[in-house]
Amino acid sequence: IRASEVPPEDAVVFPTEVRGLAAEVEHLWQMDVDLYQKISTVRGGQDGSLVVRLLTPDVELLLPPHAPVGRLREGVAALEHAIRTEPARVPTAVDLRYAGQVVVRRDR
């Protein structure tokens, strides 16, 4: 979990941001264990979204809070399709924040 504020070592209660991110990580684990095992870091986005960086491939998933399992699977399917169609240009991000859309971004 990558939070904007690091709690003091002797903290009894973690900041709200850290607790929220931990809840999102648990949600991801419950929704899709295979995806969960590929996660490198999780942080909050500027718009209240969730930014999940995968280990392999090195891609960011931009998710709405508590994304349903179907939405996660749409993103993974879009990522896999993008890699199959252009293996030399792995996407940098898969954006699932907007209902009914999956936006795959690549570096130019």
N, CA, C and O atoms as CSV, one atom per row, in Angstrom:
chain,resi,resn,atom,element,x,y,z
A,1,ILE,N,N,0.860,-1.167,0.000
A,1,ILE,CA,C,0.000,0.000,0.000
A,1,ILE,C,C,0.902,1.223,0.000
A,1,ILE,O,O,1.818,1.350,0.812
A,2,ARG,N,N,0.616,2.109,-0.926
A,2,ARG,CA,C,1.391,3.344,-1.023
A,2,ARG,C,C,0.459,4.504,-0.664
A,2,ARG,O,O,-0.419,4.873,-1.445
A,3,ALA,N,N,0.661,5.068,0.519
A,3,ALA,CA,C,-0.188,6.150,0.993
A,3,ALA,C,C,0.572,7.461,0.947
A,3,ALA,O,O,1.803,7.479,0.961
A,4,SER,N,N,-0.164,8.550,0.892
A,4,SER,CA,C,0.470,9.869,0.854
A,4,SER,C,C,1.023,10.263,2.218
A,4,SER,O,O,1.906,11.115,2.314
A,5,GLU,N,N,0.503,9.642,3.267
A,5,GLU,CA,C,0.951,9.956,4.625
A,5,GLU,C,C,1.386,8.669,5.320
A,5,GLU,O,O,0.621,7.707,5.388
A,6,VAL,N,N,2.605,8.654,5.831
A,6,VAL,CA,C,3.113,7.489,6.548
A,6,VAL,C,C,2.816,7.665,8.034
A,6,VAL,O,O,3.176,8.687,8.618
A,7,PRO,N,N,2.163,6.678,8.650
A,7,PRO,CA,C,1.853,6.813,10.074
A,7,PRO,C,C,3.125,6.675,10.914
A,7,PRO,O,O,4.074,6.013,10.493
A,8,PRO,N,N,3.150,7.292,12.095
A,8,PRO,CA,C,4.309,7.123,12.970
A,8,PRO,C,C,4.451,5.659,13.388
A,8,PRO,O,O,3.467,4.919,13.427
A,9,GLU,N,N,5.667,5.253,13.697
A,9,GLU,CA,C,5.920,3.859,14.069
A,9,GLU,C,C,5.106,3.405,15.270
A,9,GLU,O,O,4.732,2.235,15.352
A,10,ASP,N,N,4.827,4.300,16.196
A,10,ASP,CA,C,4.098,3.923,17.402
A,10,ASP,C,C,2.586,4.140,17.277
A,10,ASP,O,O,1.869,4.129,18.277
A,11,ALA,N,N,2.108,4.337,16.046
A,11,ALA,CA,C,0.678,4.601,15.844
A,11,ALA,C,C,-0.157,3.395,16.245
A,11,ALA,O,O,0.186,2.255,15.934
A,12,VAL,N,N,-1.247,3.658,16.933
A,12,VAL,CA,C,-2.178,2.611,17.331
A,12,VAL,C,C,-3.233,2.428,16.239
A,12,VAL,O,O,-3.700,1.314,16.001
A,13,VAL,N,N,-3.603,3.522,15.580
A,13,VAL,CA,C,-4.596,3.497,14.523
A,13,VAL,C,C,-3.968,4.080,13.257
A,13,VAL,O,O,-3.329,5.132,13.293
A,14,PHE,N,N,-4.157,3.393,12.162
A,14,PHE,CA,C,-3.634,3.886,10.893
A,14,PHE,C,C,-4.524,4.997,10.344
A,14,PHE,O,O,-5.717,5.036,10.644
A,15,PRO,N,N,-3.959,5.903,9.542
A,15,PRO,CA,C,-4.762,6.968,8.930
A,15,PRO,C,C,-5.890,6.397,8.076
A,15,PRO,O,O,-5.818,5.266,7.594
A,16,THR,N,N,-6.919,7.196,7.904
A,16,THR,CA,C,-8.092,6.790,7.122
A,16,THR,C,C,-7.701,6.325,5.725
A,16,THR,O,O,-8.241,5.336,5.228
A,17,GLU,N,N,-6.769,7.028,5.087
A,17,GLU,CA,C,-6.353,6.645,3.735
A,17,GLU,C,C,-5.783,5.229,3.711
A,17,GLU,O,O,-6.111,4.446,2.820
A,18,VAL,N,N,-4.948,4.901,4.667
A,18,VAL,CA,C,-4.327,3.572,4.717
A,18,VAL,C,C,-5.391,2.499,4.962
A,18,VAL,O,O,-5.363,1.442,4.332
A,19,ARG,N,N,-6.321,2.768,5.869
A,19,ARG,CA,C,-7.393,1.802,6.134
A,19,ARG,C,C,-8.261,1.592,4.901
A,19,ARG,O,O,-8.667,0.469,4.603
A,20,GLY,N,N,-8.545,2.681,4.183
A,20,GLY,CA,C,-9.340,2.566,2.956
A,20,GLY,C,C,-8.630,1.753,1.887
A,20,GLY,O,O,-9.243,0.918,1.222
A,21,LEU,N,N,-7.339,1.998,1.725
A,21,LEU,CA,C,-6.570,1.236,0.738
A,21,LEU,C,C,-6.475,-0.236,1.132
A,21,LEU,O,O,-6.554,-1.116,0.275
A,22,ALA,N,N,-6.307,-0.504,2.427
A,22,ALA,CA,C,-6.265,-1.892,2.892
A,22,ALA,C,C,-7.595,-2.599,2.616
A,22,ALA,O,O,-7.609,-3.777,2.258
A,23,ALA,N,N,-8.703,-1.890,2.780
A,23,ALA,CA,C,-10.016,-2.465,2.477
A,23,ALA,C,C,-10.132,-2.768,0.986
A,23,ALA,O,O,-10.715,-3.782,0.605
A,24,GLU,N,N,-9.580,-1.896,0.138
A,24,GLU,CA,C,-9.613,-2.137,-1.309
A,24,GLU,C,C,-8.752,-3.352,-1.674
A,24,GLU,O,O,-9.134,-4.148,-2.533
A,25,VAL,N,N,-7.602,-3.494,-1.027
A,25,VAL,CA,C,-6.740,-4.655,-1.283
A,25,VAL,C,C,-7.471,-5.939,-0.898
A,25,VAL,O,O,-7.430,-6.927,-1.631
A,26,GLU,N,N,-8.139,-5.921,0.252
A,26,GLU,CA,C,-8.908,-7.097,0.664
A,26,GLU,C,C,-10.025,-7.393,-0.334
A,26,GLU,O,O,-10.283,-8.551,-0.662
A,27,HIS,N,N,-10.680,-6.342,-0.812
A,27,HIS,CA,C,-11.745,-6.510,-1.807
A,27,HIS,C,C,-11.190,-7.163,-3.078
A,27,HIS,O,O,-11.809,-8.075,-3.627
A,28,LEU,N,N,-10.033,-6.703,-3.544
A,28,LEU,CA,C,-9.419,-7.290,-4.740
A,28,LEU,C,C,-9.101,-8.767,-4.518
A,28,LEU,O,O,-9.305,-9.595,-5.407
A,29,TRP,N,N,-8.602,-9.088,-3.330
A,29,TRP,CA,C,-8.295,-10.485,-3.002
A,29,TRP,C,C,-9.560,-11.336,-3.069
A,29,TRP,O,O,-9.538,-12.441,-3.610
A,30,GLN,N,N,-10.663,-10.823,-2.521
A,30,GLN,CA,C,-11.920,-11.566,-2.517
A,30,GLN,C,C,-12.506,-11.704,-3.919
A,30,GLN,O,O,-13.122,-12.723,-4.230
A,31,MET,N,N,-12.325,-10.701,-4.762
A,31,MET,CA,C,-12.921,-10.709,-6.098
A,31,MET,C,C,-12.128,-11.558,-7.099
A,31,MET,O,O,-12.721,-12.254,-7.922
A,32,ASP,N,N,-10.795,-11.505,-7.033
A,32,ASP,CA,C,-9.988,-12.178,-8.058
A,32,ASP,C,C,-8.596,-12.486,-7.503
A,32,ASP,O,O,-7.699,-11.644,-7.560
A,33,VAL,N,N,-8.425,-13.680,-6.975
A,33,VAL,CA,C,-7.159,-14.072,-6.348
A,33,VAL,C,C,-6.018,-14.061,-7.367
A,33,VAL,O,O,-4.899,-13.672,-7.031
A,34,ASP,N,N,-6.283,-14.480,-8.603
A,34,ASP,CA,C,-5.230,-14.483,-9.627
A,34,ASP,C,C,-4.719,-13.069,-9.877
A,34,ASP,O,O,-3.509,-12.854,-9.955
A,35,LEU,N,N,-5.615,-12.115,-10.002
A,35,LEU,CA,C,-5.214,-10.725,-10.187
A,35,LEU,C,C,-4.488,-10.221,-8.943
A,35,LEU,O,O,-3.464,-9.546,-9.050
A,36,TYR,N,N,-5.007,-10.542,-7.780
A,36,TYR,CA,C,-4.406,-10.113,-6.510
A,36,TYR,C,C,-2.935,-10.539,-6.429
A,36,TYR,O,O,-2.093,-9.778,-5.951
A,37,GLN,N,N,-2.635,-11.727,-6.887
A,37,GLN,CA,C,-1.267,-12.250,-6.803
A,37,GLN,C,C,-0.309,-11.531,-7.751
A,37,GLN,O,O,0.905,-11.690,-7.627
A,38,LYS,N,N,-0.823,-10.755,-8.683
A,38,LYS,CA,C,0.008,-10.012,-9.637
A,38,LYS,C,C,0.218,-8.552,-9.218
A,38,LYS,O,O,0.883,-7.798,-9.928
A,39,ILE,N,N,-0.341,-8.149,-8.077
A,39,ILE,CA,C,-0.286,-6.750,-7.649
A,39,ILE,C,C,1.070,-6.408,-7.045
A,39,ILE,O,O,1.600,-7.141,-6.210
A,40,SER,N,N,1.620,-5.281,-7.486
A,40,SER,CA,C,2.843,-4.739,-6.919
A,40,SER,C,C,2.510,-3.705,-5.851
A,40,SER,O,O,2.927,-3.845,-4.701
A,41,THR,N,N,1.758,-2.661,-6.223
A,41,THR,CA,C,1.376,-1.616,-5.274
A,41,THR,C,C,-0.061,-1.181,-5.513
A,41,THR,O,O,-0.624,-1.381,-6.590
A,42,VAL,N,N,-0.631,-0.586,-4.486
A,42,VAL,CA,C,-1.974,-0.020,-4.557
A,42,VAL,C,C,-1.906,1.365,-3.921
A,42,VAL,O,O,-1.364,1.533,-2.828
A,43,ARG,N,N,-2.461,2.351,-4.614
A,43,ARG,CA,C,-2.512,3.710,-4.066
A,43,ARG,C,C,-3.809,4.360,-4.508
A,43,ARG,O,O,-4.488,3.882,-5.416
A,44,GLY,N,N,-4.135,5.450,-3.854
A,44,GLY,CA,C,-5.334,6.191,-4.217
A,44,GLY,C,C,-5.049,7.140,-5.366
A,44,GLY,O,O,-3.968,7.724,-5.442
A,45,GLY,N,N,-6.014,7.295,-6.259
A,45,GLY,CA,C,-5.911,8.254,-7.346
A,45,GLY,C,C,-6.429,9.609,-6.896
A,45,GLY,O,O,-7.071,9.718,-5.851
A,46,GLN,N,N,-6.155,10.633,-7.675
A,46,GLN,CA,C,-6.563,11.985,-7.310
A,46,GLN,C,C,-8.076,12.155,-7.275
A,46,GLN,O,O,-8.584,13.015,-6.556
A,47,ASP,N,N,-8.788,11.362,-8.030
A,47,ASP,CA,C,-10.238,11.502,-8.122
A,47,ASP,C,C,-10.994,10.500,-7.246
A,47,ASP,O,O,-12.183,10.264,-7.458
A,48,GLY,N,N,-10.307,9.910,-6.264
A,48,GLY,CA,C,-10.939,8.918,-5.401
A,48,GLY,C,C,-10.896,7.517,-5.971
A,48,GLY,O,O,-11.435,6.585,-5.374
A,49,SER,N,N,-10.259,7.357,-7.125
A,49,SER,CA,C,-10.145,6.045,-7.735
A,49,SER,C,C,-9.002,5.270,-7.084
A,49,SER,O,O,-8.330,5.766,-6.180
A,50,LEU,N,N,-8.802,4.070,-7.553
A,50,LEU,CA,C,-7.753,3.191,-7.057
A,50,LEU,C,C,-6.771,2.946,-8.196
A,50,LEU,O,O,-7.182,2.652,-9.318
A,51,VAL,N,N,-5.473,3.066,-7.911
A,51,VAL,CA,C,-4.434,2.812,-8.905
A,51,VAL,C,C,-3.697,1.556,-8.466
A,51,VAL,O,O,-3.007,1.552,-7.446
A,52,VAL,N,N,-3.850,0.487,-9.250
A,52,VAL,CA,C,-3.238,-0.804,-8.944
A,52,VAL,C,C,-2.137,-1.053,-9.965
A,52,VAL,O,O,-2.410,-1.146,-11.161
A,53,ARG,N,N,-0.895,-1.163,-9.502
A,53,ARG,CA,C,0.223,-1.474,-10.397
A,53,ARG,C,C,0.486,-2.966,-10.322
A,53,ARG,O,O,0.640,-3.540,-9.244
A,54,LEU,N,N,0.535,-3.582,-11.501
A,54,LEU,CA,C,0.809,-5.012,-11.581
A,54,LEU,C,C,2.308,-5.260,-11.700
A,54,LEU,O,O,3.056,-4.408,-12.180
A,55,LEU,N,N,2.731,-6.435,-11.258
A,55,LEU,CA,C,4.133,-6.835,-11.381
A,55,LEU,C,C,4.471,-7.187,-12.826
A,55,LEU,O,O,5.407,-6.644,-13.412
A,56,THR,N,N,3.688,-8.105,-13.383
A,56,THR,CA,C,3.912,-8.569,-14.742
A,56,THR,C,C,2.579,-8.742,-15.420
A,56,THR,O,O,1.766,-9.550,-14.973
A,57,PRO,N,N,2.330,-8.018,-16.473
A,57,PRO,CA,C,3.161,-6.961,-17.034
A,57,PRO,C,C,3.111,-5.710,-16.159
A,57,PRO,O,O,2.202,-5.552,-15.344
A,58,ASP,N,N,4.074,-4.837,-16.327
A,58,ASP,CA,C,4.165,-3.598,-15.546
A,58,ASP,C,C,3.136,-2.613,-16.095
A,58,ASP,O,O,3.436,-1.803,-16.973
A,59,VAL,N,N,1.924,-2.699,-15.563
A,59,VAL,CA,C,0.780,-1.924,-16.054
A,59,VAL,C,C,0.001,-1.401,-14.852
A,59,VAL,O,O,-0.072,-2.062,-13.816
A,60,GLU,N,N,-0.582,-0.213,-14.995
A,60,GLU,CA,C,-1.471,0.313,-13.964
A,60,GLU,C,C,-2.919,0.058,-14.357
A,60,GLU,O,O,-3.314,0.288,-15.500
A,61,LEU,N,N,-3.696,-0.415,-13.404
A,61,LEU,CA,C,-5.140,-0.524,-13.571
A,61,LEU,C,C,-5.757,0.621,-12.774
A,61,LEU,O,O,-5.487,0.773,-11.583
A,62,LEU,N,N,-6.576,1.416,-13.430
A,62,LEU,CA,C,-7.273,2.526,-12.777
A,62,LEU,C,C,-8.705,2.063,-12.539
A,62,LEU,O,O,-9.456,1.821,-13.484
A,63,LEU,N,N,-9.071,1.944,-11.269
A,63,LEU,CA,C,-10.342,1.330,-10.913
A,63,LEU,C,C,-11.215,2.265,-10.091
A,63,LEU,O,O,-10.710,3.112,-9.355
A,64,PRO,N,N,-12.538,2.106,-10.221
A,64,PRO,CA,C,-13.422,2.797,-9.283
A,64,PRO,C,C,-13.346,2.066,-7.939
A,64,PRO,O,O,-12.968,0.895,-7.902
A,65,PRO,N,N,-13.692,2.723,-6.855
A,65,PRO,CA,C,-13.677,2.031,-5.561
A,65,PRO,C,C,-14.584,0.805,-5.582
A,65,PRO,O,O,-15.677,0.836,-6.148
A,66,HIS,N,N,-14.123,-0.257,-4.965
A,66,HIS,CA,C,-14.849,-1.531,-4.863
A,66,HIS,C,C,-15.378,-2.023,-6.217
A,66,HIS,O,O,-16.553,-2.365,-6.351
A,67,ALA,N,N,-14.509,-2.052,-7.189
A,67,ALA,CA,C,-14.877,-2.511,-8.532
A,67,ALA,C,C,-15.433,-3.939,-8.466
A,67,ALA,O,O,-14.846,-4.803,-7.815
A,68,PRO,N,N,-16.549,-4.182,-9.131
A,68,PRO,CA,C,-17.112,-5.539,-9.133
A,68,PRO,C,C,-16.230,-6.491,-9.945
A,68,PRO,O,O,-15.460,-6.058,-10.802
A,69,VAL,N,N,-16.351,-7.767,-9.670
A,69,VAL,CA,C,-15.512,-8.771,-10.314
A,69,VAL,C,C,-15.659,-8.734,-11.837
A,69,VAL,O,O,-14.675,-8.924,-12.551
A,70,GLY,N,N,-16.862,-8.494,-12.343
A,70,GLY,CA,C,-17.060,-8.428,-13.794
A,70,GLY,C,C,-16.242,-7.309,-14.422
A,70,GLY,O,O,-15.697,-7.460,-15.516
A,71,ARG,N,N,-16.165,-6.200,-13.727
A,71,ARG,CA,C,-15.393,-5.054,-14.231
A,71,ARG,C,C,-13.902,-5.379,-14.237
A,71,ARG,O,O,-13.190,-5.033,-15.180
A,72,LEU,N,N,-13.432,-6.043,-13.183
A,72,LEU,CA,C,-12.029,-6.454,-13.141
A,72,LEU,C,C,-11.708,-7.402,-14.296
A,72,LEU,O,O,-10.657,-7.285,-14.926
A,73,ARG,N,N,-12.600,-8.324,-14.566
A,73,ARG,CA,C,-12.375,-9.290,-15.657
A,73,ARG,C,C,-12.380,-8.602,-17.016
A,73,ARG,O,O,-11.626,-8.992,-17.907
A,74,GLU,N,N,-13.225,-7.577,-17.186
A,74,GLU,CA,C,-13.201,-6.806,-18.444
A,74,GLU,C,C,-11.830,-6.160,-18.636
A,74,GLU,O,O,-11.286,-6.167,-19.740
A,75,GLY,N,N,-11.281,-5.607,-17.571
A,75,GLY,CA,C,-9.971,-4.965,-17.661
A,75,GLY,C,C,-8.871,-5.939,-17.973
A,75,GLY,O,O,-8.006,-5.656,-18.802
A,76,VAL,N,N,-8.888,-7.095,-17.318
A,76,VAL,CA,C,-7.866,-8.113,-17.571
A,76,VAL,C,C,-7.994,-8.627,-19.007
A,76,VAL,O,O,-6.984,-8.827,-19.680
A,77,ALA,N,N,-9.211,-8.839,-19.476
A,77,ALA,CA,C,-9.420,-9.299,-20.861
A,77,ALA,C,C,-8.915,-8.263,-21.861
A,77,ALA,O,O,-8.287,-8.620,-22.858
A,78,ALA,N,N,-9.181,-6.991,-21.607
A,78,ALA,CA,C,-8.705,-5.926,-22.502
A,78,ALA,C,C,-7.180,-5.870,-22.506
A,78,ALA,O,O,-6.567,-5.688,-23.558
A,79,LEU,N,N,-6.573,-6.024,-21.343
A,79,LEU,CA,C,-5.113,-6.020,-21.248
A,79,LEU,C,C,-4.520,-7.196,-22.018
A,79,LEU,O,O,-3.572,-7.022,-22.783
A,80,GLU,N,N,-5.068,-8.380,-21.820
A,80,GLU,CA,C,-4.575,-9.561,-22.530
A,80,GLU,C,C,-4.735,-9.409,-24.038
A,80,GLU,O,O,-3.843,-9.785,-24.799
A,81,HIS,N,N,-5.864,-8.859,-24.472
A,81,HIS,CA,C,-6.093,-8.629,-25.899
A,81,HIS,C,C,-5.076,-7.633,-26.461
A,81,HIS,O,O,-4.521,-7.848,-27.538
A,82,ALA,N,N,-4.838,-6.554,-25.735
A,82,ALA,CA,C,-3.879,-5.541,-26.191
A,82,ALA,C,C,-2.478,-6.123,-26.327
A,82,ALA,O,O,-1.754,-5.791,-27.265
A,83,ILE,N,N,-2.095,-6.989,-25.396
A,83,ILE,CA,C,-0.761,-7.609,-25.454
A,83,ILE,C,C,-0.683,-8.596,-26.617
A,83,ILE,O,O,0.342,-8.669,-27.295
A,84,ARG,N,N,-1.747,-9.350,-26.854
A,84,ARG,CA,C,-1.769,-10.299,-27.988
A,84,ARG,C,C,-1.676,-9.584,-29.325
A,84,ARG,O,O,-0.978,-10.044,-30.228
A,85,THR,N,N,-2.376,-8.460,-29.458
A,85,THR,CA,C,-2.416,-7.777,-30.754
A,85,THR,C,C,-1.150,-6.986,-31.045
A,85,THR,O,O,-0.762,-6.842,-32.205
A,86,GLU,N,N,-0.496,-6.466,-29.996
A,86,GLU,CA,C,0.750,-5.715,-30.186
A,86,GLU,C,C,1.724,-6.051,-29.059
A,86,GLU,O,O,1.907,-5.249,-28.143
A,87,PRO,N,N,2.354,-7.236,-29.116
A,87,PRO,CA,C,3.209,-7.671,-28.010
A,87,PRO,C,C,4.418,-6.766,-27.753
A,87,PRO,O,O,4.947,-6.747,-26.642
A,88,ALA,N,N,4.850,-6.032,-28.752
A,88,ALA,CA,C,6.007,-5.140,-28.581
A,88,ALA,C,C,5.624,-3.846,-27.864
A,88,ALA,O,O,6.498,-3.112,-27.401
A,89,ARG,N,N,4.321,-3.561,-27.768
A,89,ARG,CA,C,3.858,-2.318,-27.125
A,89,ARG,C,C,2.894,-2.639,-25.984
A,89,ARG,O,O,1.681,-2.474,-26.116
A,90,VAL,N,N,3.444,-3.093,-24.878
A,90,VAL,CA,C,2.617,-3.418,-23.714
A,90,VAL,C,C,1.978,-2.125,-23.203
A,90,VAL,O,O,2.662,-1.109,-23.085
A,91,PRO,N,N,0.692,-2.150,-22.903
A,91,PRO,CA,C,0.025,-0.945,-22.400
A,91,PRO,C,C,0.661,-0.435,-21.114
A,91,PRO,O,O,1.270,-1.196,-20.362
A,92,THR,N,N,0.511,0.862,-20.875
A,92,THR,CA,C,0.981,1.457,-19.628
A,92,THR,C,C,-0.149,1.518,-18.600
A,92,THR,O,O,0.102,1.519,-17.395
A,93,ALA,N,N,-1.401,1.568,-19.084
A,93,ALA,CA,C,-2.536,1.655,-18.168
A,93,ALA,C,C,-3.795,1.089,-18.810
A,93,ALA,O,O,-3.986,1.161,-20.024
A,94,VAL,N,N,-4.645,0.527,-17.966
A,94,VAL,CA,C,-5.983,0.107,-18.358
A,94,VAL,C,C,-6.932,0.829,-17.414
A,94,VAL,O,O,-6.909,0.616,-16.202
A,95,ASP,N,N,-7.764,1.685,-17.988
A,95,ASP,CA,C,-8.631,2.562,-17.207
A,95,ASP,C,C,-10.052,2.007,-17.195
A,95,ASP,O,O,-10.702,1.903,-18.235
A,96,LEU,N,N,-10.522,1.649,-15.994
A,96,LEU,CA,C,-11.858,1.077,-15.827
A,96,LEU,C,C,-12.773,1.992,-15.019
A,96,LEU,O,O,-13.798,1.546,-14.505
A,97,ARG,N,N,-12.411,3.263,-14.904
A,97,ARG,CA,C,-13.168,4.177,-14.052
A,97,ARG,C,C,-14.513,4.591,-14.630
A,97,ARG,O,O,-15.389,5.027,-13.884
A,98,TYR,N,N,-14.697,4.466,-15.926
A,98,TYR,CA,C,-15.910,4.979,-16.573
A,98,TYR,C,C,-16.826,3.831,-16.969
A,98,TYR,O,O,-16.399,2.906,-17.659
A,99,ALA,N,N,-18.062,3.885,-16.543
A,99,ALA,CA,C,-19.031,2.822,-16.802
A,99,ALA,C,C,-19.148,2.548,-18.298
A,99,ALA,O,O,-19.281,3.472,-19.101
A,100,GLY,N,N,-19.098,1.286,-18.656
A,100,GLY,CA,C,-19.271,0.887,-20.052
A,100,GLY,C,C,-18.058,1.105,-20.934
A,100,GLY,O,O,-18.131,0.868,-22.140
A,101,GLN,N,N,-16.941,1.551,-20.370
A,101,GLN,CA,C,-15.741,1.793,-21.170
A,101,GLN,C,C,-14.533,1.135,-20.525
A,101,GLN,O,O,-14.414,1.063,-19.302
A,102,VAL,N,N,-13.638,0.655,-21.388
A,102,VAL,CA,C,-12.324,0.199,-20.956
A,102,VAL,C,C,-11.345,0.936,-21.868
A,102,VAL,O,O,-11.356,0.744,-23.084
A,103,VAL,N,N,-10.510,1.767,-21.283
A,103,VAL,CA,C,-9.551,2.554,-22.053
A,103,VAL,C,C,-8.166,1.962,-21.829
A,103,VAL,O,O,-7.681,1.900,-20.700
A,104,VAL,N,N,-7.531,1.527,-22.921
A,104,VAL,CA,C,-6.184,0.979,-22.852
A,104,VAL,C,C,-5.224,2.042,-23.363
A,104,VAL,O,O,-5.360,2.530,-24.485
A,105,ARG,N,N,-4.254,2.396,-22.530
A,105,ARG,CA,C,-3.281,3.429,-22.911
A,105,ARG,C,C,-1.923,2.794,-23.134
A,105,ARG,O,O,-1.506,1.895,-22.404
A,106,ARG,N,N,-1.245,3.281,-24.158
A,106,ARG,CA,C,0.121,2.845,-24.457
A,106,ARG,C,C,0.991,4.084,-24.583
A,106,ARG,O,O,0.507,5.166,-24.916
A,107,ASP,N,N,2.300,3.913,-24.310
A,107,ASP,CA,C,3.239,5.008,-24.595
A,107,ASP,C,C,3.312,5.189,-26.097
A,107,ASP,O,O,3.108,4.241,-26.855
A,108,ARG,N,N,3.602,6.394,-26.522
A,108,ARG,CA,C,3.723,6.645,-27.952
A,108,ARG,C,C,4.992,6.053,-28.505
A,108,ARG,O,O,5.258,6.170,-29.701
